Amino acid sequence: MLIPLIGLQYKTQRLNFIGLLLFVNIGWVSLVSGEEENISRLGGESPGLEYFNQGKQLARAGKLQEARDAYNQALDFFHKDGQLFLEAETLSELGVIYRRSGQLQTSLEFQFKALELYNQLGKTREKAVALRRIGVAYRNLGELKKSLEAQHQALALMEELGDPEGIADSRMNLSIIYVNLGRLREALKAQQEALEIYKTLQRSDKMAFALGNLGLTQLFLGNLNESIENQRRSLEIKQQQGDLYGEGNARVNLGLAYAGLGDYSRALEQYWAALHLYQKIGNKQGEAVTLSNMGDLFNELGDLNRAETYYRSSLKLRQEIQDKIGLVITLKNLALLYRKEKDWVKAKNSLQEGLELVMELKRLGTDLPLMLPLLEGDLQQGMGLISQDQGEGAAALENFEKALALYESADYSQGIMETWGYMGEGYRLIGDWEKSLIAYK
């Protein structure tokens, strides 16, 4: 059964493709900074400058609500004074705050306002930064084509400027989209190239981001020890910088790698530390992912009551922030738990609710070409397994056939292989030994 990284299948200690895609919203760090003009010089004596700098400091400390308030104060002053560049800078920083708070559409609105002002002012570098930030927001929304387009535009502008750091930033952001699209070797190459540039420039902060992202790619590829080493190096830098958000991400990723190795005590230690960090800075998406991971861990350890408690807590947060993909994952994990308890009604209800959410995402036209078929395939496979557990071979085969078609559409060989195995058992249940043998083969 295909389980995401944020629903890790511990018993086989393997890391799955869909998991990496779904974990992207938390674990990956996109680089959106660039060479900034001297804000102090441009701001002159404007009172807005003090608020702007406060916003920067508060954002670095993870105090997003306070940072937003400070930036809004700065924005009022810059707008009244007609300081268009500083107004654009503040709009863009506000866009980052909204993105980090999970308000992605609002984030895009602010970035596009900033982009319009940068175009008006002829600010090429800042335009590239805004495009990168737009690309990140689109990626978090699952609109990968728009994200890829924005990141390519940003890269072209940085290449035009001959800016090595900007080029590295854009390559790093592109690498994350490559992972979403399943182009892992391209992702790894882009991350390694970016890391070398950051080393040359002695940018330890961006080295931390690059190491973390590289560690995630290695995590998926199954290079768990390399992943742990890079995540540890990233964590050390982030702790030195006081980057609580980044530290939380690194600890979750370390937890995933330890879980992949079967070292559950270390995994749980990292999850607890990450959970406390996310709660401290008010990052509900990070909190929801971590709670779901903790549910998976206790599920594997056989403590089903605690597992359900963590899943339910994650579900509540994901409903609050309208994270539909995350809701599907948690509902599927709950269904697997109820299957262990032989509570078939609750298990089927959870899977059905997940399928309805997937259909809703399809109707909305969410640009997740690989993710949705895999998620839907998992849910259909789960339905089949529950029917099979109850001796309903024909119903199970109907679900398995749907799952098989979905996995085949995504060219997911592991899901295809597993489903054929389950179909072999389904045919056995209905007494069709010939088809059962073919399926097993």
C-alpha positions in Angstrom: 0.0 0.0 0.0 1.4 3.4 -1.0 1.8 5.7 2.1 3.1 9.2 1.9 6.2 10.3 3.8 3.7 12.2 6.0 2.1 8.8 6.4 5.3 6.7 6.3 4.9 3.0 5.9 7.3 1.9 8.6 6.9 -1.8 8.4 8.7 -1.9 5.1 10.9 1.1 5.9 10.6 2.5 2.4 10.1 6.1 1.3 7.6 6.7 -1.4 7.3 9.1 -4.3 3.9 10.6 -3.4 5.1 11.2 0.1 7.9 13.5 -1.1 5.5 15.4 -3.3 3.1 15.9 -0.5 5.7 16.8 2.0 7.1 19.5 -0.2 4.9 22.2 1.4 6.7 21.9 4.7 10.1 20.3 4.2 11.4 22.2 1.2 12.7 25.7 1.5 12.5 28.0 -1.5 15.0 30.8 -1.9 13.5 34.2 -2.7 16.0 36.7 -1.6 18.3 38.7 -3.8 20.6 41.7 -3.7 18.6 44.4 -2.2 19.0 48.1 -2.6 20.2 50.0 0.4 16.8 50.3 2.1 18.1 52.8 4.7 19.4 55.1 2.0 16.2 54.9 0.0 14.0 55.3 3.0 15.6 58.5 4.2 13.9 59.8 7.3 10.6 58.0 6.6 9.0 56.6 9.8 8.0 53.6 7.6 11.7 52.5 7.6 11.6 51.6 11.3 8.5 49.6 10.9 9.9 47.8 7.8 13.1 46.8 9.7 10.9 45.6 12.6 8.9 43.5 10.2 12.1 41.9 8.9 13.4 41.0 12.4 10.0 39.7 13.5 9.7 37.5 10.4 13.1 36.0 11.0 12.0 35.2 14.5 8.9 33.4 13.2 6.5 36.0 14.7 4.4 36.2 11.6 1.4 38.2 13.0 3.6 40.8 14.5 5.7 41.0 11.4 2.6 41.5 9.3 1.4 44.3 11.5 4.8 46.1 11.3 4.9 45.7 7.5 1.4 47.1 7.2 2.4 50.2 9.2 5.4 50.6 6.9 3.2 50.2 3.9 0.9 53.1 5.0 3.9 55.5 5.3 5.6 54.5 2.1 2.3 54.8 0.1 1.5 58.2 1.6 5.0 59.4 0.8 5.0 58.1 -2.7 8.0 55.9 -2.2 7.1 53.3 -4.8 10.2 51.1 -4.5 9.8 50.8 -0.8 6.1 50.2 -1.2 6.9 47.4 -3.6 9.4 45.9 -1.3 6.9 45.9 1.6 4.2 44.4 -0.5 6.5 41.6 -1.5 7.6 40.9 2.1 3.9 40.9 3.1 3.3 38.3 0.4 6.0 36.1 2.0 4.3 36.5 5.4 0.9 35.4 4.0 2.5 32.5 2.2 4.2 31.3 5.4 0.8 31.7 7.2 -0.8 29.4 4.6 -2.8 32.2 2.9 -1.5 31.5 -0.6 -4.0 33.4 -2.7 -3.5 36.5 -0.6 0.2 36.0 -0.9 -0.1 36.0 -4.7 -2.2 39.2 -4.7 0.6 41.0 -2.8 3.4 39.6 -5.0 1.6 40.6 -8.2 1.1 44.2 -6.9 4.8 44.3 -6.1 5.7 43.0 -9.5 3.6 45.6 -11.2 5.5 48.4 -9.3 8.9 46.8 -10.1 7.9 46.7 -13.8 6.9 50.4 -13.6 10.2 51.3 -12.0 12.4 49.1 -14.2 13.8 47.0 -11.3 15.0 43.8 -13.0 16.5 42.1 -10.0 13.6 42.8 -7.7 11.2 41.6 -10.5 13.1 38.3 -10.6 12.7 38.0 -6.8 9.0 38.6 -7.0 8.7 36.1 -9.8 10.5 33.5 -7.6 8.1 34.2 -4.8 5.1 33.9 -7.1 6.5 30.6 -8.3 6.7 29.3 -4.7 3.1 30.3 -4.0 1.9 28.6 -7.1 3.9 25.5 -6.3 2.4 25.4 -2.8 -1.1 25.7 -4.4 -0.2 22.7 -6.6 -0.3 24.8 -9.8 3.0 23.4 -11.1 2.9 24.7 -14.7 2.4 28.3 -13.5 5.1 27.7 -10.9 7.6 26.4 -13.4 6.9 29.3 -15.8 7.5 31.9 -13.1 10.7 30.3 -11.9 12.0 30.0 -15.5 11.3 33.7 -16.0 13.2 34.5 -12.8 16.1 32.4 -13.9 16.3 34.1 -17.3 16.4 37.6 -15.6 19.1 36.5 -13.2 21.2 35.1 -16.1 20.7 38.4 -17.9 22.1 40.2 -14.9 24.9 37.7 -14.5 24.0 37.2 -10.9 25.5 33.9 -9.6 23.5 34.0 -6.3 20.3 34.8 -8.1 21.0 32.0 -10.6 21.6 29.5 -7.7 18.4 30.6 -6.0 16.4 30.1 -9.1 17.9 26.7 -9.7 17.1 25.6 -6.2 13.5 26.6 -6.6 13.3 24.9 -10.0 14.7 21.7 -8.4 11.7 21.6 -6.0 9.3 21.6 -9.0 11.3 18.9 -10.7 10.8 16.7 -7.7 7.0 17.4 -7.9 7.2 16.3 -11.5 9.2 13.2 -10.8 12.4 14.5 -12.4 14.6 13.6 -9.5 17.9 13.4 -11.2 17.4 16.9 -12.6 16.5 18.1 -9.1 19.6 16.5 -7.5 21.9 18.1 -10.2 20.3 21.6 -9.7 20.6 21.4 -5.9 24.2 20.3 -6.1 25.1 23.1 -8.5 23.4 25.7 -6.3 25.1 24.4 -3.2 28.5 24.8 -4.9 27.7 28.4 -5.7 26.7 29.2 -2.1 29.9 27.6 -0.9 31.9 29.8 -3.2 30.0 32.9 -2.1 30.3 31.8 1.6 26.5 32.1 2.1 26.0 29.9 5.1 22.3 30.7 5.3 21.6 29.5 1.8 23.9 26.6 2.3 21.6 25.5 5.1 18.6 25.7 2.7 20.4 23.8 0.0 21.6 21.1 2.3 18.1 20.6 3.7 16.6 20.3 0.2 19.4 18.0 -1.0 18.7 15.9 2.1 15.1 15.6 1.1 15.9 14.5 -2.4 18.3 11.9 -1.0 15.6 10.8 1.4 13.3 9.9 -1.4 16.1 8.2 -3.4 16.7 6.0 -0.3 20.1 7.4 0.6 19.0 7.7 4.2 22.5 8.1 5.8 23.4 10.8 3.3 20.1 12.5 4.0 20.6 12.5 7.7 24.1 13.9 7.4 22.9 16.8 5.2 19.9 17.5 7.4 22.2 17.6 10.5 24.5 20.1 8.8 21.5 22.2 7.8 20.1 22.0 11.3 23.3 23.2 12.8 23.4 26.3 10.6 19.7 27.1 11.3 20.2 26.8 15.0 23.2 29.2 14.8 21.0 31.6 12.9 18.1 31.4 15.3 15.8 30.3 12.4 13.0 28.5 14.2 11.0 27.8 11.1 14.0 26.3 9.3 14.9 24.3 12.4 11.4 22.8 12.6 11.6 21.8 8.9 15.0 20.2 9.4 13.9 18.3 12.5 10.8 16.9 10.7 13.0 15.8 7.8 15.4 14.1 10.2 12.5 12.4 11.9 11.4 11.0 8.5 14.9 9.7 7.7 15.3 8.1 11.2 11.9 6.5 10.7 13.0 5.1 7.4 15.9 3.5 9.1 13.6 2.0 11.8 15.1 4.2 14.6 11.7 5.3 16.0 12.9 6.7 19.3 15.1 9.3 17.4 12.3 9.9 15.0 9.9 10.7 17.8 12.5 12.9 19.5 12.8 15.0 16.3 9.0 15.2 15.8 8.4 16.4 19.4 11.1 19.1 19.0 9.6 20.2 15.6 6.1 20.3 17.0 7.1 22.6 19.8 8.9 24.9 17.4 5.9 25.1 15.0 3.5 25.8 17.9 5.8 28.5 19.2 5.9 30.4 15.9 2.2 29.7 15.0 2.9 27.5 11.9 -0.2 25.4 11.7 0.7 23.6 8.5 4.0 22.4 10.0 2.2 21.4 13.2 -0.4 19.4 11.2 2.3 17.5 9.2 4.2 16.7 12.4 1.1 15.5 14.2 0.3 13.2 11.3 3.9 11.8 11.3 3.5 11.1 15.0 0.3 9.3 14.4 2.0 7.1 11.8 4.8 6.3 14.2 2.4 5.2 17.0 0.3 3.4 14.5 3.3 1.3 13.6 4.2 0.7 17.2 0.7 -0.7 17.8 -0.5 2.2 20.1 -3.6 2.8 18.0 -5.4 5.0 20.6 -2.5 7.5 20.6 -2.2 7.2 16.8 -5.8 8.2 16.4 -5.4 11.1 18.8 -2.6 12.5 16.7 -4.4 11.9 13.4 -7.5 13.7 14.7 -5.4 16.6 15.9 -3.8 16.8 12.5 -7.2 16.5 10.7 -8.6 19.4 12.8 -5.7 21.7 11.9 -5.9 20.8 8.2 -9.6 21.6 8.1 -8.8 24.9 9.7 -6.2 25.9 7.1 -8.2 24.2 4.3 -5.3 21.9 3.3 -7.4 19.5 1.2 -4.4 17.4 0.1 -3.3 17.0 3.7 -6.9 16.1 4.7 -6.9 13.3 2.1 -3.6 11.9 3.6 -4.8 12.0 7.1 -8.2 10.4 6.2 -6.4 7.6 4.5 -4.1 7.0 7.4 -7.2 6.9 9.7 -8.7 4.4 7.4 -5.7 2.2 7.7 -5.9 2.4 11.5 -9.6 1.5 11.5 -8.8 -1.4 9.2 -6.4 -2.7 11.9 -9.2 -2.4 14.4 -11.5 -4.2 12.0 -13.9 -1.2 12.1 -14.9 -1.5 8.5 -17.6 1.2 8.6 -15.3 3.9 9.9 -12.5 2.8 7.5 -14.8 3.0 4.5 -16.3 6.3 5.6 -12.8 7.8 5.9 -11.8 6.5 2.5 -15.0 7.8 0.9 -14.5 11.2 2.4 -11.0 11.2 0.9 -12.3 10.3 -2.5 -14.8 13.1 -2.4 -12.1 15.5 -1.6 -10.0 14.2 -4.5 -13.0 14.7 -6.9 -13.4 18.2 -5.6 -9.7 18.9 -6.3 -10.2 17.6 -9.8 -13.3 19.8 -10.4 -11.3 22.8 -9.3 -8.7 22.0 -11.9 -5.8 21.7 -9.4 -2.6 21.3 -11.4 -1.3 18.2 -9.7 -0.8 15.8 -12.7 1.0 13.1 -10.8 -0.3 13.5 -7.2 -4.0 13.2 -7.7 -4.0 9.8 -9.6 -1.7 8.3 -6.9 -3.8 9.6 -4.1 -7.0 8.3 -5.7 -5.3 5.1 -6.5 -4.3 4.7 -2.8 -7.9 5.3 -1.7 -9.4 2.9 -4.2 -6.8 0.3 -3.2 -7.8 0.8 0.4 -11.4 0.3 -0.4 -10.5 -3.0 -2.1 -8.5 -4.2 0.8 -11.4 -3.6 3.2 -13.8 -5.5 0.9 -11.2 -8.3 0.6 -10.9 -8.5 4.4 -14.6 -9.0 4.6 -14.5 -11.8 2.0 -16.1 -9.6 -0.7 -13.9 -10.7 -3.6 -16.0 -9.1 -6.5 -16.2 -5.7 -4.8 -12.5 -5.8 -3.9 -11.6 -6.5 -7.6 -13.7 -3.6 -8.8 -11.7 -1.3 -6.5 -8.4 -2.8 -7.4 -9.1 -2.4 -11.1 -9.7 1.3 -10.6 -6.5 1.6 -8.5 -4.6 -0.3 -11.2 -5.8 2.1 -13.9 -4.8 5.1 -11.9 -1.4 3.8 -11.1 -0.8 2.9 -14.7 -1.8 6.4 -15.8 0.9 7.8 -13.5 3.4 5.0 -14.5 3.8 4.1 -10.8 5.4 0.6 -11.0 5.3 -0.2 -7.3 1.6 0.6 -7.0 0.9 -1.5 -10.1 2.9 -4.4 -8.7 1.2 -4.3 -5.3 -2.3 -4.0 -6.9 -1.7 -7.1 -9.1 -0.8 -9.0 -5.9 -4.0 -7.9 -4.2 -6.0 -8.8 -7.3 -4.5 -12.3 -7.1 -6.1 -12.7 -3.7 -9.4 -11.2 -5.0 -9.6 -13.7 -7.8 -8.8 -16.5 -5.4 -11.8 -15.4 -3.2 -14.2 -15.7 -6.1 -12.7 -19.0 -7.1 -11.1 -17.9 -10.4 -7.8 -19.7 -9.9 -6.5 -19.1 -13.4 -6.8 -15.3 -13.2 -5.4 -15.5 -9.7 -2.3 -17.2 -10.9 -1.9 -14.7 -13.8 -2.3 -11.8 -11.3 0.3 -13.2 -8.9 2.8 -13.8 -11.8 
